[in-house]
């Protein structure tokens, strides 16, 4: 059908049930997971449902021996990285080293069953390990009350799992989105700094050290105990750190040699164990990990502690670390999926993370997610499915059953070097520079997280950054974008005249575009901004001898409107009418039109003042306005083949007056007042 024969739809508003169903679908099911169940027989629906809820049921029936060869190699490779990382991050979290190995056995099996990413490798992460130690350490000391501390960590992991599962089941992944990219960049950078500084304890062989995490207290503790510094430990740590950094440099220069960087932490641990064993490192001031018991994960469900004295800190640790783990893991999984043009369902991932942390808390594991370093190794090693996690779990079980005691000789300085090398890669100064160039406010959010974490505390730094991000979001909400549109030369397109300075104006007509929903938070601003546009246009027209007669609001960007927004439009219409200026509405969206009809705003405005397109609106306005000697040269309205709306001719005013004078205000006082005091006409 020819677009010129189209008319504005004034269909009766949809029923409440239909509207509610549509809103719920768009809010909680934007990916429309129910689409796959259409035209399916009952048995087919059960099969599809099982594949959706348990992803392994989808890819395992199609699994082949050739695919397993790739996953086997990837699983062995990430196991070599999981061993040193597991021990290192457990020590960072003030936990027994064996718990770090436990956490690389059970959770990967759960993720292999429920995970949606083909490339994500499950494991512990440094930031969450340190955050757990900081929060739980406030109510239980890992040195004086190690058993209680361990039980509270397991409990916090259980709380994390419950929260993550609920977020996934209720499809509330939108909450994770409040941790913006700039927040995560600043938080991870600040965390990397304080973790690196804390590793000076192991690097220098210190026995006494502060429990605080901020930069000032850590450096103060390092220099207060300088008499404990051991040069033997420092030399060994520097050698290991140089080796690790060299392999990272080699990986960046020659990506095919990624396996060298992946194996280097295990090489450091093994060589450190051999060195410590043969030279009796403890006798030379180089502390070692200590006893590691042989055996797989013992049950820990009976160790969960929900005592009211500790519950607030448990909830705090579980919630904060859970959100960070979700944001980091989902972002990493999606980023590697995009490389292969594959989609990762965030809600499925949340359920998978939640289940593996719940089961992990029952089997002596602490919080796990998808660390970047291990996932990158898994991807580069050629992983094809989540089976690589199951392979890692099998090999980790063999390590726990037969080899765990061998790692008891691991020097702490080797673990410190491994952690420092990993953390140096998290300080992404190039991204911070890019943020400064592109968006100054994003840079401020990033720096708030960075310096807050580094100089105050991890939770305060994260909270400060999130608050600034919310403030910015509220500013976007309360101050929506508006612009004046003009027609591009030799075109039917209308664009922002500030962006396109050659866009033609229409004498006597102003077209304004609103780019966000209109509701209570921004209604007053929208009203004031529109009237300001009108005043500015009137001032401009006074210099040319023209008069403003039509104000057109282009609402294609307004997806919804509330009662305050409707009152705003009513007030604008009253003010303009009091000054002999007509208001027109262009292309209102479905929800907006329904509410306009229900509130009788359309009846007051007139259906003839609602248009389908800017071209139609301009043509109607020019047709209803007497010719002016000051028209734009070379700009003629295109003829309209069919106009479905009644048109009435308007008479130009004999005496030119200025908009919004005291007389105009007094005339508008006779109009009914707004339901909202915030929308009164104080012009």
Secondary structure, DSSP 8 states (H G I E B T S, - for coil): --GGG----------HHHHHHHHHHHHH-TT-GGGGGTT--HHHHHHHHHHHHSTHHHHGGG--HHHHHHHHHHHHHHHHHHHHHHHHHHHHTT--HHHHHHTTTHHHHHHHHH---SS---B--HHHHHHHHHHHTTTS-TTT-HHHHHHHHHHHHHHHHHHHHHHHHTT-GGGGGGS-HHHHHHHHHHHHHHHHHHTHHHHHT-S---S--SHHHHHHHHHHTGGG--HHHHHHHHHHHHHHHHHHHHHHH-GGGHHHHHHHHHHHHHHHHHHHHHHTGGGGT--B------SS----GGG----HHHHHHHHHHHHHHHHHHHHHHHHHHHHHHHHTT----HHHHHHHHHHHHHHHHHTT----B--HHHHHHHHHTT--STHHHHHHHHHHHHIIIIIGGGGGG-BHHHHHHHHHHHHHTT--HHHHHHHHHH-HHHHHHHHHHHHHHHHT-HHHHHHHHHHHHHHHHHHHHHS--EEEEEE-TTSS-EEETTT-TT-B-BTTEEEEEE-S-BSTTTHHHHHHHHHHHHHHHHHHHHTTT----EEEEE-TT---B-HHHHHHHHHHHHHHHHTT-EEEEE---HHHHHHHHHTTHHHHH-GGGEESSHHHHHHHHHHTS---TT--TT------S---S--------SS---TT-HHHHHHHTTS---S-GGG----
